[in-house]
Amino acid sequence: MNATDLSERQRDILRLLEQSGFATIEDLAGRFGVTTQTIRRDVNDLRDRALLMRVHRGVRPHEGARPYASRAVEQQREKAALAREVLRLIPAGASVSIGLGSTPAEVARLLAHAGGRDVITNNLVAASHLWDAEDITLSICGGAVRDRSVSGSAAAEFFAAYRVDFAIFGVAGVDDDGALLDFRTEEARARAAMQTHARQSVLVLDQVKFQRRAPARGGWLHDPDYVITNAPPPKALAAGLSAGALVLA
């Protein structure tokens, strides 16, 4: 991909998406003080260079622009602290489903050395931490692989076939009204299946997710039994959580 001749506005668009994860054409036009037609020309050029993706209602970073490995090392200390708090909730012998994301994968890494458990997952990085662990019984979702995970309808069907003690999952972002956001509707459906087919659900997210946007909605912040984060959510969102649901790492 060639990004050497981008305009300053195009570079700013990419930086904004890197921080927020998603933006509408109208948001970008308002932010840069130009018409929506001008923004569409910018984003179409960036799309043709494989630097962003056009999605329903707006744009988001291109999947190939930031490989999983580069995202996984971000805020590593914070992710490890979140994973340790998750581990405190899961007794030895429990069955666990693990969803997409680098923080749930960090939970899997700790589980590999924390006693016997049954684990099901569509997160291939999580699976890689577990398949040599003698005390872990591991089941992996089959299907098309994207970004080191199995996505599509196969993931929702996979999780619906089990009944586990704990579901561990993340999200792409949390909207201002508490809606949980993902980049794709199938990711939201898989997460919903995990929660429906678990006795207890655990949403794990670092504080930056309270500032990120993504186009697919599915569920609400007050739905999981536990929300584990490294900073208090905005007061309006925290007020909707039941007593004991919020755990700060």
C-alpha positions as CSV (number, residue, x, y, z in Angstrom):
1,M,0.0,0.0,0.0
2,N,1.3,3.4,-0.9
3,A,0.6,6.2,1.7
4,T,3.4,8.6,0.7
5,D,1.3,11.0,-1.2
6,L,-1.7,11.3,1.1
7,S,-3.1,14.7,1.9
8,E,-2.9,16.0,5.4
9,R,-6.6,15.6,5.8
10,Q,-6.4,12.0,4.7
11,R,-3.6,11.4,7.2
12,D,-5.8,13.0,9.9
13,I,-8.7,10.7,9.0
14,L,-6.5,7.6,9.4
15,R,-5.3,8.9,12.8
16,L,-8.8,9.5,13.9
17,L,-10.0,6.1,12.9
18,E,-7.0,4.5,14.7
19,Q,-8.2,6.1,17.9
20,S,-12.0,5.7,17.5
21,G,-12.3,2.6,15.4
22,F,-15.3,4.0,13.4
23,A,-16.7,7.2,12.0
24,T,-19.6,8.2,9.8
25,I,-19.1,10.3,6.7
26,E,-21.1,13.1,8.4
27,D,-18.9,13.0,11.5
28,L,-15.8,13.4,9.4
29,A,-17.3,16.2,7.3
30,G,-18.2,18.1,10.4
31,R,-14.8,17.6,12.0
32,F,-12.8,18.8,9.0
33,G,-15.3,21.5,8.0
34,V,-15.8,20.2,4.4
35,T,-18.7,18.7,2.5
36,T,-19.7,15.1,2.6
37,Q,-18.8,14.8,-1.1
38,T,-15.2,15.9,-0.3
39,I,-14.9,13.3,2.5
40,R,-16.3,10.6,0.3
41,R,-13.6,11.3,-2.3
42,D,-11.0,11.2,0.5
43,V,-12.2,7.9,2.0
44,N,-12.8,6.3,-1.4
45,D,-9.1,7.0,-2.3
46,L,-8.1,5.6,1.1
47,R,-10.2,2.5,0.5
48,D,-8.6,2.0,-2.9
49,R,-5.2,2.1,-1.2
50,A,-6.5,-0.6,1.4
51,L,-6.0,1.9,4.2
52,L,-9.6,1.9,5.4
53,M,-12.8,0.0,4.8
54,R,-16.2,1.4,3.9
55,V,-18.9,-0.2,6.1
56,H,-22.6,0.4,6.8
57,R,-23.0,3.9,8.0
58,G,-19.3,4.9,7.8
59,V,-15.7,3.8,7.7
60,R,-13.3,1.9,9.9
61,P,-9.6,1.0,9.7
62,H,-8.7,-1.7,7.2
63,E,-8.2,-5.2,8.7
64,G,-4.8,-5.4,7.1
65,A,-3.6,-2.0,8.1
66,R,-3.0,-3.1,11.7
67,P,-2.2,-6.7,12.0
68,Y,-3.2,-8.6,15.2
69,A,0.3,-8.7,16.4
70,S,0.6,-5.0,16.5
71,R,-2.7,-4.6,18.4
72,A,-1.9,-7.4,20.9
73,V,1.1,-5.6,22.3
74,E,-0.8,-2.4,23.0
75,Q,-1.5,-1.7,26.7
76,Q,-0.1,-5.2,27.5
77,R,0.3,-4.4,31.2
78,E,-3.3,-3.3,31.5
79,K,-4.6,-6.4,29.6
80,A,-2.6,-8.6,31.9
81,A,-4.2,-6.9,35.0
82,L,-7.7,-7.3,33.5
83,A,-7.0,-11.0,32.8
84,R,-5.9,-11.6,36.4
85,E,-9.2,-10.2,37.6
86,V,-11.1,-12.5,35.3
87,L,-9.2,-15.5,36.5
88,R,-10.2,-14.8,40.1
89,L,-13.8,-15.4,39.1
90,I,-13.3,-18.8,37.4
91,P,-12.7,-21.7,39.8
92,A,-10.8,-24.8,38.8
93,G,-13.0,-27.3,37.1
94,A,-15.3,-24.7,35.5
95,S,-16.2,-24.7,31.8
96,V,-15.4,-21.5,29.9
97,S,-16.1,-20.0,26.5
98,I,-13.6,-17.4,25.2
99,G,-14.5,-14.9,22.5
100,L,-12.6,-12.6,20.2
101,G,-9.9,-10.1,21.1
102,S,-6.4,-9.8,22.6
103,T,-7.6,-9.4,26.2
104,P,-9.7,-12.6,26.2
105,A,-6.6,-14.3,24.7
106,E,-4.6,-13.1,27.6
107,V,-7.2,-14.7,29.9
108,A,-6.6,-18.0,28.0
109,R,-2.8,-17.6,28.5
110,L,-3.3,-17.4,32.3
111,L,-5.8,-20.3,32.3
112,A,-3.2,-22.6,30.8
113,H,-1.3,-22.6,34.1
114,A,-4.3,-22.4,36.5
115,G,-5.7,-25.9,36.8
116,G,-8.1,-28.1,34.9
117,R,-10.9,-26.5,32.9
118,D,-13.0,-27.2,29.8
119,V,-12.5,-24.3,27.3
120,I,-14.3,-23.6,24.0
121,T,-13.3,-20.8,21.8
122,N,-13.3,-19.3,18.3
123,N,-10.2,-17.2,19.2
124,L,-7.2,-19.0,17.7
125,V,-4.7,-17.0,19.7
126,A,-6.5,-18.1,22.8
127,A,-6.4,-21.7,21.6
128,S,-2.7,-21.5,20.9
129,H,-2.1,-20.7,24.6
130,L,-4.1,-23.8,25.6
131,W,-3.6,-26.7,23.2
132,D,-0.4,-27.9,25.0
133,A,-1.9,-27.4,28.5
134,E,-2.3,-30.9,30.0
135,D,-5.1,-29.9,32.3
136,I,-7.2,-28.1,29.7
137,T,-9.9,-29.8,27.6
138,L,-10.0,-27.6,24.5
139,S,-12.7,-27.3,21.8
140,I,-12.1,-25.0,18.8
141,C,-14.7,-23.6,16.4
142,G,-14.3,-24.6,12.8
143,G,-14.9,-22.2,9.9
144,A,-13.4,-19.4,7.9
145,V,-10.5,-17.6,9.7
146,R,-10.2,-13.8,9.8
147,D,-7.8,-11.9,12.0
148,R,-6.7,-15.1,13.9
149,S,-10.3,-16.0,14.8
150,V,-13.2,-18.0,13.3
151,S,-16.0,-15.6,12.3
152,G,-19.3,-15.8,10.6
153,S,-22.4,-17.7,11.5
154,A,-20.4,-20.8,12.4
155,A,-19.2,-19.1,15.6
156,A,-22.7,-18.3,16.9
157,E,-23.8,-21.9,16.1
158,F,-20.7,-23.3,17.8
159,F,-21.3,-21.4,21.1
160,A,-25.0,-22.3,21.0
161,A,-24.1,-26.0,21.1
162,Y,-22.6,-25.7,24.6
163,R,-23.7,-24.7,28.1
164,V,-20.7,-23.4,30.0
165,D,-20.2,-21.9,33.4
166,F,-18.5,-18.7,32.3
167,A,-18.4,-16.8,29.0
168,I,-15.5,-14.4,28.6
169,F,-15.7,-11.8,25.8
170,G,-14.7,-8.3,24.8
171,V,-16.3,-5.7,22.5
172,A,-15.0,-3.2,19.9
173,G,-16.6,-0.3,21.8
174,V,-19.4,0.9,24.1
175,D,-21.8,3.6,22.9
176,D,-22.9,6.6,24.9
177,D,-26.2,4.9,25.7
178,G,-24.5,1.7,26.9
179,A,-25.0,-0.3,23.7
180,L,-22.2,-2.9,23.1
181,L,-20.6,-2.4,19.7
182,D,-18.7,-4.6,17.3
183,F,-17.3,-4.2,13.8
184,R,-19.5,-6.9,12.2
185,T,-23.0,-8.2,13.0
186,E,-21.8,-11.8,13.1
187,E,-19.4,-10.8,15.9
188,A,-22.3,-9.4,17.9
189,R,-24.3,-12.5,17.2
190,A,-21.5,-14.8,18.4
191,R,-21.1,-12.8,21.5
192,A,-24.9,-13.0,22.2
193,A,-24.8,-16.7,21.8
194,M,-21.9,-17.0,24.3
195,Q,-23.9,-15.0,26.8
196,T,-27.1,-16.8,26.3
197,H,-25.5,-20.2,26.7
198,A,-23.4,-19.4,29.8
199,R,-24.4,-19.5,33.5
200,Q,-22.4,-16.3,34.1
201,S,-21.0,-13.8,31.6
202,V,-17.9,-11.6,31.9
203,L,-17.3,-8.6,29.7
204,V,-13.7,-7.5,29.8
205,L,-12.6,-4.2,28.3
206,D,-10.0,-1.6,28.8
207,Q,-11.0,2.0,29.3
208,V,-10.4,3.1,25.7
209,K,-13.4,1.1,24.6
210,F,-15.7,3.7,26.3
211,Q,-14.4,6.1,23.6
212,R,-14.5,3.8,20.6
213,R,-17.3,3.4,18.0
214,A,-18.2,0.6,15.7
215,P,-21.3,0.0,13.5
216,A,-22.8,-3.3,14.8
217,R,-24.9,-3.1,17.9
218,G,-25.6,-6.1,20.1
219,G,-26.6,-6.1,23.8
220,W,-26.0,-3.6,26.6
221,L,-23.4,-2.8,29.2
222,H,-25.7,-3.9,32.0
223,D,-26.4,-7.3,30.4
224,P,-23.2,-9.2,31.6
225,D,-23.0,-10.5,35.1
226,Y,-19.6,-8.9,35.5
227,V,-17.9,-6.0,33.7
228,I,-14.1,-5.9,34.3
229,T,-12.3,-2.7,33.3
230,N,-9.3,-0.7,34.3
231,A,-11.1,2.6,34.9
232,P,-14.6,3.5,36.0
233,P,-17.1,3.9,33.1
234,P,-18.8,7.2,32.6
235,K,-21.2,7.9,35.5
236,A,-24.3,7.5,33.4
237,L,-23.2,4.0,32.3
238,A,-22.0,2.9,35.8
239,A,-25.4,3.8,37.3
240,G,-27.0,1.1,35.2
241,L,-24.8,-1.7,36.5
242,S,-26.1,-3.9,39.2
243,A,-24.3,-4.0,42.6
244,G,-21.1,-6.1,42.3
245,A,-21.2,-6.2,38.5
246,L,-18.4,-3.7,38.1
247,V,-14.8,-4.9,38.8
248,L,-11.9,-2.5,38.5
249,A,-8.5,-4.0,37.7
